[in-house]
Amino acid sequence: MLERIQEIENVFIPMPDGVNLAARLFLPRDAHAEPVPAILEYIPYRKRDLMRTRDEPIHRYIAAHGYAGVRVDVRGSGDSGGVLEDEYSPKELSDALSVIEWIGQQPWCSGRVGMMGISWGGFNALQVAALRPPALRAIITLCSTDDRYADDAHYMGGCLLNENMQWGSLLTIYSAYPPDPQVVGADWRDMWLQRLDALQPFAARWMEHPWRDDYWRHGSVCEDYAAIDVPVYAIGGWADGYSNAVPRLLAKLSCPRKGLIGPWAHTFPHDGVPGPAIGFLQEALRWWDQWLKDRDTGILDEPLLRAWMQENVPPKPQYETWPGRWVAEEQWPSDRILPQVWYLNVGHLDGRAAPSQALSFSSPQTTGVRAGEWSAFGADGEMPRDQRPDDGGSLVFDSDPLAARTELLGAPLLELELASDQPVALLAARLCDVAPDGSSLRVSYGLLNLCHRDSHAHPQPLQPGRRYRVRLQLNDLAHAFPAGHRLRLALSSSYWPIAWPAPAPATLSVYTGTSTLRLPVRPPRPEDDRLPAFPPPAAAPATLHKKLRHAPMRRSIEIDLTSNEMVYTLRSDGGEFDGAALARIEEIDLELGSLMTKRFRILENDPLSAHTELTLRGEFRRGAWGVRLECTSSLTGTEDAFHFHCRLHAFENEQPVRERVWTLVVPRRLV
């Protein structure tokens, strides 16, 4: 395969303001004689080192099959010049238009460009498509979102996610990494100092926007779906934090589109965990051939949405594969899927309403410890565990054992009549599959800051004691409940460490009889048995790397039985090199490594005891050159404000270069 391609380790793409963006090219060997379409991936994750072993299997495969793979570092990252200002900044998107124009003018390019990416690259593929650069003809967006406020790592239902601190700390240290002297030459140190001096604590910036304001509307293509007119293939995984966007994009876009949701975490489907992984790159080629080479691949004759219908499994911290089968719908929303209404009666889910009663509950602050990660990445210990301990801190409604197998596809909708004794409160709702042995498998969940009951843009405090009707849409799912299993709806007033707690313990009162749960029941579709099988995973070989220091992932929960404090701790390498805290890439004579520790603390009865802290370390070494960065950040809260602290140290050959310290007070604003 490699003999069919030519690789150019680095080229600089000039921007109108004089900044150069660094790109790595993967070209068919005859592309200069016979120009080909190009596939752009545009992200801030360092094309030459951190993402090298991830990029090469993808872009080498693309190039070997007749496309130019173009992997570009966003401004201020990797070997690109300038400063990384924020996620999806106007400058980033403007640069993307210039990059696409440059690609289309190259002698090896046919003038047609596609854009593909996962996570950040999936986000900006949608955002750039909405800007309509002439050369862009189609995109594939994976594990991304159309709504930066509703479905990203910052807020969920108006609740502040702890993922905001983790991701913000990671982006801060990533933005502080230097360019490679082998690529940029003697200017590397001046470029590095420019980055360090312009650095900002991203987590705090995002906390300054707790409502859905213009900051989040920027880059949210849901503000104008009609702006996207190129074909969109949207892909996600049920274990990922972004799967809700796929059904929304299918429902709202008017351009040619297709959706695929597998069992996977935040990974490419050819590396998909939980499995089964599929031949994603072959599927991508069918999409590109259809739109960039005008070949009828038959992909448009297939159903609009294809999804992995998950079977019940015993709850575990991780799964190698998730049993199930592929199902499909010709349109979305599907008129085949009908709502099944369950009434919340006292302790029970019923098909008919019983007389209304008020049921009050106030959850321990540690409720949520069995939740797993907000978004799984395919690492050990990320998945939700048996929910019974969290069920014990919740108000629970169970159905009778199901008389027949019941398959759901779509988003459950909860409508509650409730009251609160506090002006600020959150509600967590979990849908679980309860087996005959009592084990409780979480299959979907949702969060709602009750101040956001009517609007994320204009929240209002609750009036204690007043009765409200609120709607909470849970995450989309595809799950088959076996006959004999029970449905369980569990409601809690806390969900730590997924979400930051309300400033005071709230007692919520739910009114039975008038509160309902609507489930999207999908009847059998005989055509599913005839769906063509995906080919097995395929990819090109990657550069080999050598592990120099191993750092296996460790997760632990400690409970102090004298104070009732719970401490959740994760220690891991950065994840780029298969558990290696330090690795060597011989091809570029570089050693690099990373370590992360995150710790969440809270007292069972005191939400103001919540404390998040993260420690990150990154290093790069080549011969006599070495750079190391260390970043620590923490978050606590009072009734009125968040208290954020971050300290970053930068070293060159073990000598201090810069120290940046931020101590900020951020108003809570009904969070």
N, C-alpha and C positions, 0 to 999 in steps of 0.2 A: 504493500500500500504506500509506504513512504517514498518509494522510487518514483511515484507518479506526481509528487508535489515538490514545490520549492518553498522554503521558509525564509523570510526576511526578519531577523531578530528584532530590529527596530527601525522605524521610519518616523519622522516628525511631520505632523500635519499642521500647517500654519493657520492660526485663527486671525480674524480681521484686526484684533488689537495687538498683534505681535507675539502672543503666547503660542508656544508649540505644544501640541498634544502628541503623546507617544503612542505608537501603534505597532503591533506585531502582525505580520501578514503570512497567510498560508495560501499559496496559489497553486492551481494546476500547472504543471511544467510548460504546457503549451498556451497558457493564458495570454501571453503577449501576442502570439500569432492568431489565436482564436479567443477573443475576449469573452468573459463569462460574467454572469450575475454575481453580486457580492452579498455576503451575510455579515452584518455588523453586530458585534456585542460591545457594549459601551458601559463600563462599570468602574468603580474606584478601588478595585481589589488587586492591583499590582499584577500585570500580565506577565512579568519576567520571572517572579519568584513565588509569591504566596499562592497564586492561582495557576502556576505553570503546569503542574501535573493534572489539574482539572481541565484546563483549556485545551491542552494538546489532543486528548482523545476525541474531543468534539470538533475542533477546527481542522485538524488533520483529516478526519473522516469527511468533513464537508468538502475540503479541497480535493481529496482523492475521488470525489464523485461529481466534480465539474463545477464547483463554486469557489469563489475567493472568500476565505475566512478572514475577517478584519477585526482584531481585538484591540480596543482603544481604552487607555486609562483616562478617566474623567479628569478635568482640570484640577490641579492640586493634589493628585494621587499618583502613586507609582513614579514613572519617569516623565510625567507631564508637567509643564510649567504652571505657574499661577497658584492660587489658593482655593481649596475646597470650601465653599461658603456654607453649604447646607445640603440636605437632600433635595434633589430635583430643582435646584435654583434656576431662575430665569437665565443666568449665564450658562449653566450646564445645558439647558435645552437649546439655547442659541448656538452654543458650540456644536451641538449635535447636527443642526441644520448645515453648518459649515463643513462638518466631517462628511456628511452624506453627499453634499455637493462635490467635495474633493474626490470621494470614492468614485462617483459617477463619471468623473472626468479622466480617470486613470486609463492608460492604454490597455491594461489587462481587464478592464470592466466593460461590460456590455451596455452600461448606463442604467441597469436595473439593480435596485438594492432592496434587500430584505433586512429586517431587524429582529433579533432574537435575544432573549435573556431570561434569567431566573432571578426573582426577588428584585433588587435594584434595577437590573437590566430589563426585567419584565415591566416594572413600573415605567421606566422612561421610554420603553418601546411604545406603550400606549400613549404616553404624553407627547412623544415626537410625532406619532401617527396623527394626533389631533391637530398638529401644526402643518400638516400636509406638504412636506418637502416633495418636489416633483419627482425625484428619482426613487422615492420609497414606494414600493408596490405591494408589500404584504408584511405581516409581522407574526411571530409566535411569542406569546407572553406566558411565562410560567410563574406560579406562586407569587402573584402580584395582586394589585387591587385597583379598582376604579374609583375608590373613595378613601382618601388618605386619612380622614378622621374616623370613619366608621369601622374600617377594617385594616388597621396597620398596628405596628408594635407600640403605639403610644396610648391610645384610648380604646375602650370597648364599652359601648353603651353609655358613654360619658364618664366611665370609671377609669382612673389612672392605672395603667398596667405597670407592674414592676419590670416588664420587658423594656419599657422606656429607659429605665436607668441602665440596664445591661447593654442595650444596643447603643444608647448615647455614649456610654463610656468606651465601647469598642470603636465607635466612629471617631471619637476624640483621639484615641491613640493611633488609629489608622491614619488620620489626617496629619499626625506628627511624624510619621515614618519618612525617612529621607529618600530622594531619588538615588539611583545606582550610579556611582562615579564611572563605572565602565561604560555607561550609556550616555550620560549628560556631560561627562568630563569635569574639568576643574571648577565649574560653576555649581557643583552639587551642594557645597556647603552653604553658599549664599541662598540657593533655592530652599535648602532645609531650614535655615534660620528664618526665611520669609514665612514658611509654613508655621514654625513654632511661634513666631511673634504674632501671627494672625489667628492663632488657635482660639477656639471657644468651646465651652462645655455644652455640647448639643442637648444633653438631657434636660438641662435647666431651660434652654431656649424653648423646647417643646412643652415644658410644664407651664410656661408663660402664656400658652394658648390652650386653656382647658375647654374652651367652647369651639363650636364649628364656625370659625371666622374666615376672613379672606386668606389668612395664612394657609389654612387647610384646603380651601377651595382651589388655590393654585395647585395645579398638577393633578387635581381630581377630575378625571375625564367624565365622571357622572354629571358634572355641571352642564355638559353639552355633548351627549353621545353622538349627535349628528355630525360633529366635527370630524369624526373618524370615518373615512370612506374607503380605506384599503382593507383587504381581507384580514381577519383576525382569527388566529387559532389560540384559544385560551385553555391552559392546562393547569391542573392543581392536584392536590392529594388530600385525602380525608384526615391524615395526621398532621397536616400543615395548618398554619394559622390563617391562610389566605383563600381557602377553598370557596368561601361564599361569593367571591367575585365572579367565578365562572358562570353560575346560573344567571347572575344579574347581567353580565355582558351579553349572554345569549338572548335574554329577554329584551334588552334595551337597545342594542346596536341594530342598525338597519343595513350595514354592509354585509358582504359574505362573511360567514363566521362558523366556527366549529368549536365544541367544547369536549374536554376529556378530564375526568377525575378518577384517579386510581387510589389505591390504599396508602400511598406513599407519604413520607414526611417531606421536609423542605429540601428536596433533592431532584435532580433530573431523573426522569422515569427509567432511563437505562441503568441508573444506579439505584433504582427505587427500593427503599426500605420504609415500612414493611413491604415485602414482595407480594405478588410477583412483579419483578421488573419486566419491562418490555423493550422492544426495539424502537426506542424513541427516535433515534437518528434516521432510521429508515422511514418512519412516519413523517419526520420533518422534511426529508427529501421529497416525499410525495407532495407535501404542501408547497415547497419551493418550486418543484417542477411544474405544478399547476399554474402558479401565478407569475413566476419569473422566467419560465421557458415555454409557456403556452402549450404544455402537454396535458392531455386529458388523462389524469391518473385515476379517475373514478372516485376521488375523495369527496367530491360534491354530491355523489349519488348516495352517500352513506348518511345515517341518522345525524341530526344536529348535535345531540349530546350522547356521549358514551360514558358510563360510570361503573365503578366496581361496587356491586351489591355485597356488602360485608355480612358474613355469618357471625353468629354468636361465638365467642371464644372466652375461656376463663381469663379474668383480668390478670395481666402480667406487666412488669416494668418495661419490657420490650418484646417485639415479635419479629422473627425472621421473615415470616410470611403471614398474611391475614387471609384465611379461607374466604372464598366467595366466588362470584362469577361476573362476567361483563353483561350489563344490560344497556339498553339504548332507548332514546325517545326521539321521534321524528321532529318534534317542535318543543319549544320551551317558552313560557310555561306549557306543560302538557295537559290537554283536556282529558287525558286518561286518568290523571291523578286527582283523587277526590278527597276532600277534608273529612276526617273522622273526628267527631266532637266527643270529648270526654268532659264530664262535669266534675269539679272538685267538691266532693262531699266530705264529711268528717272522716279523715284518714283513708279515703277511698276514691278511686277514679271510677265513675259510673257513666253509663249511657244516658241516664236520666238525672235531672236535678232533684235533690232533696231539699227540705226547708233550710233556709240560710242560717248559719251560725258564724260567729267570729272566733277564729283560732289565732291566738297570739304566740309569737316566738321571738327569741333573741339569741342568735347563734354565738357560740364561743368564737373568739377572734382567730383561733387556730383552725376553724372549719375551712377546708380547701387544701389541707396538707396532702391529700391523696390525688390532687388534680393533675400531677405531672407538669410538663412545661406548657406555656401558652402555645408554642409552636415547636413540634418535634423536628430535629435535624438528622435523625437516623442514628443517634448515639444511645448508649445504654442508659436505662432508667428514666427515659423521658415520658413514657406513656402513663395515662391514668391507672392507678392501682384499684384494687377492690374498694368500692365506694362506701362500704358499710360504716367505717369510722366517721366519714363526713356525713353520711345519712343520719347518724346519731345526733349530730348538731343541727339538724334541719327539720323543717316541717315536711312530712312525707305523706304522699298519696299513692297507694298501690291499686292496680286493677286486680280483678280476679285472674286466675290462670287463663291464658288465651286458649280458646277452643280450636283455633286454626293458626297456621303460620301466617304472619303479617309482615309485609315488606313496606318500608317507608322510603321515599325518595323526595327530598325537598327540605323545606324549613318548617319545623314545628312553630306554632304560634300560641303564646300564652296570653290570655286576657284575665286580669285579676281585678276584683274589687278589694281595695286594701286601705289601711290607714297606718300612720306612723306617729310615734310619740316624740320624734325629733325632726327638725327642719331639714336635715341632710341625712340621707340613708341610701344604701345600695341594696339591690336585690340580685341574688344569683339563683338561677334555675337550672336544674340538671335533669335530663331524661336518661333513665337507666334501664337496662335489661336485667331483670332479676331471675336467676336460674332457680330450679327447684331446691338446690342446696343452699340458697340464700345469698350466694355471691352476687355482687351488684356491679355491672359493667356500664360505665358512662358512655353513652353513644352520641350525646349532643349536650350543649349547655349554652347559656347566654347570661349576660350581665346588663344591669340597668341602674345607672345613677338616677334615683327617683326624682331628683330635681330636674332631670331631662325628660320627664314623662311626656311632655308635649313638644319639646324642641331641643335639639342640641345647640342651636344658635342662640336661643334666648331662654336659658334655664330659669326656674323660679323655685324658691324654697317651698318645702311642704308646710302646710298649716297643721300642727300637731292635733291629732284627733279627727281631722277632716277625712271623709271617705272619698277616694279617687278610683277611677277606672283606668288602668294602665295596660299597655300592650308591650310584650317582650317577645321578639322573634329570636328563636334559638338558632344556632349554627345549622346550615344545611347538612344533611346526612343521607347515606344510603345504607340501610340496615335491615336485616331480616330477623324478626323475633320468632323463635320456634314456638310451636304449640306447647302449652304447659308452662311457659315462662310468663312473668308478670311485667307490665309496664310500671315504672316508678317515676313520679315527679317529686323532686326534692328541692325545697326552697330554703335559702339561707340568707342571713343579713350580713354575711362576711364571706370572703373567698380568698384568703391569704395562703400562699404568697403570690397568687396570680394578680390580684388587684389590691390597691392601697385602700385601707379601711376608711369608713366615714369617721369624722372627728369625735363622735360620741357613740356609745353602744345604743343601738336603736331597737325598740320593740315594734315589730310589724304585726298587724292584725289582718288576716286574710278572711274574706267573707265567702263561705262555701255556698254551694247551690247556684250562685250567679257567676262564679269564676269558671273559666273553661280552658281546656287544652285542645288545640286542633292539630291533628297529625296528618301528614300527606301520605295517604295509603296508595300504593301502586299495585294494580292488579297484574297478574301474569301477562307476559307478552310472548307468544310462541316464537316470534321472529328472533328473539334473543338467542335461541339455540343455534341459529344459523349465522350469527355474526362471524365475520372472518377473524381468525386468530391473529393477534399481533405477532410479528416475528420475534425471535429471541434477541436480547440485547447485543448490540455490536458497537464497536468503537475502534479508533486507531490506538496504537501504543503510545504511551507517555514516557517522558524522560524518567529514568530511574533516580530514586533518591535513597540515601543511606541514613538510617536512624542512628543518631548519636546519643540521644538521651530519651528514655521512655517515661511517659507520664500517664498511666492509666487513669481513667475517669473514676472519681469517687463521689458518691452522693450519700449524705447522712442526715438523719433527723435526731436531735437530742432534745429531751424534755427535762428541765430542772424540776424535780418533784417538790422542792421547797417553795419555789417562786411561781411555778406554772409557766415559766418561759419556755417557748419552743424555738429552736435554732435549726434552720435548714441550711446545709452547706454543700456546695459543689466545688470540686477542684478538678481541673482538666487542662490539657494542652489546648492550643487554639483550634485544633481540629483539621488543619490543612494537610497534615502528613501522617495519617493513620496512627494517631496516638504518640507520635514522636514530639516531645517537647523541644528537641533540637535535632535538626536534620541537615544533611549536606546534599546540595545539587552539584554533582561533579561537572556537568556540562557548562556551568557558568561560575564554577569555583566559589560557591557561596554557601556559608552556613547560616541558617536562620531558625528561629524558634519562638515559641510563645507559651505563656502560662496564664491561667485565669482562675481566680477564686471568687465565688460570690456567696454571700451569707445573708439570710433573711431572719430577723429576730422579732418576736412579738410575745407579749404576755396574754394569757388566755382571756383575761377580762378587761384589758386596757388597750384600745386602739391607738392611743397616743404613744404607746411603747414601740410601735412599728419602727423598724430600723433596717435599712438596706445598705450593704457595703460591698464594693467590688474592688479587687486588686488585679491589675493586668500588667504583663511584662512582655516586651517584644525585643528581639535582638537580631542583628545582621553582622556577619563577620567574613572578611576575605583578607587573608594575609595580615598585613600590618594595620588594616583598616577595620574598625569595629564601631558599631553604634548600638546603644541600648536605651530603651524607654521604659519607664515605670509610671503607672497611673493608678491612683487610688481615688475612689469617690464614695460618698455616703449621702444618705437622705434620711431625715427624720421629719416629724411634723408636730405642730401644736394645733389648737383649735382653729387658728386663723391663718397659718402660713406653713409652707414647707421650708425646711432648712437644708440647703444643698452645699456640699463641700467637695471640691475636687483639687487634687494636686498632681501635677505631671513633672517628672524629672527626665531630662535628656542628657545622655552621656556620649562622648566620643572618646574611644580608647580609654574608658573608665574615668575620664575627666569630665566634671560637670560642664555643660554647655548652656542649658536654660533650665529654670524652674518657673513653672506657671502655677499660680494658686488662685482659685475662685471660691469665695464664700458668699453665697447669695441667699436672700430671703424672697420666696415667691408666694404671693397671696394665694390662698386655697380656692377662693371663688366657687363655693358650693361643691367642692370635691371632697 
